[in-house]
Amino acid sequence: MKKDYGKVLGELETQVMEIIWEAQESFSVSDVVKVLSKKRTISYTTVMTIMGRLTDKGLLRRTTSGKAYLYKPSYSKDTFLTRVSRQIIKNLVSSF
């Protein structure tokens, strides 16, 4: 089943969030690159940029571990989906 969060997240952002939600632990950029590399060719800097954007959007929290950052989801997947659904409904109602 395709996981589609509408216009909220891009394809790669969705893949990164799925990896982190499934892991239920802190993940580094390198950890995410390893998982993504099983299915596609991807560079470290691309994943680093995406994870930075997800942090800026408030979906990931970043902590320092030595010289690396570790990332955890700010919300559970269910909470995220609930918030997205509410926002979509709110936008639809305000449009009409």
N, C-alpha and C positions, 0 to 999 in steps of 0.2 A: 504494500500500500504506500502510495506516495504521500509524504508528509508535506503539507502545504500550509503555510501560515500567512497566505495572502500577500499583501504588499508590505507586511511588517518586516520580514527578514528576506534577504536574498538567498539564493541557493546554497552558497558556501557558508553563509552565516547559519543557516538551518542545519547543515551537516555538522558544523562545529558544536552548536548547541546540543544536538542529539548525542554526540560523543560524550560531552560533559555531563549531560543529564543521565545517561546510561551508566557512566562510571561511578557516580555518587561519591567522588573524592576529588581532591585538588589535582589539576592537570597543568602541566607546563606546555608551552608552545611545541616543544620537541615531542611530547607525548601525543599531542593532537596530530602533528605531522606524520608520526609513525602509523597512526590509525588510518588517516586519509590516504597515505601512500600505498596502502594495500589495494585501493580501488582506482587511484588516479595519480598522475604525476603532479606534484605541487611543491612549491618552494617554501622554505622556512619563513622568509620575509612576507610572503602573501598571507600565511596563517597568522603571523605576528600582527599584521595590519588588521586583519579581520577580528582577531581577539581584542585588539585595542579599541576598535569601533564598537564591539559588543560591550566592552567595559564603559565606553562613553555613553552608550545607550542605556546603561544601568542594568544590563542583563547578566553581566559577569562582575565578580568582585576579584580584585587582584591583591595578592600579598607578596612580600619579598621573601625569598628563600635563598640565601647566599647571593649570588649574582643573577639569579633567575627569578622570574615572576611565576607564581602559581595562581591558577584561576579556579574559581568555584561559581556555580550559578547563584544569582541573587534571588531567584525564585525557583520553585519546583516547576516542572513542566505543566502540571495541572493549573497552578496559580497563573503562570504565564498565559496559558490558553484562555483561562477565565477572563483575565484582564484584556486580552486582545479581542475576545468576543464582545465584551462590554463596550470597548472603544469603537468597534465596528458598528454596533447597534446605535451608539450615541451619535456617530457621524451620519448614519443613515437618517435618523430622526431629525437631526439638525439640517440635513439637506432638503427635507420635505417639509 
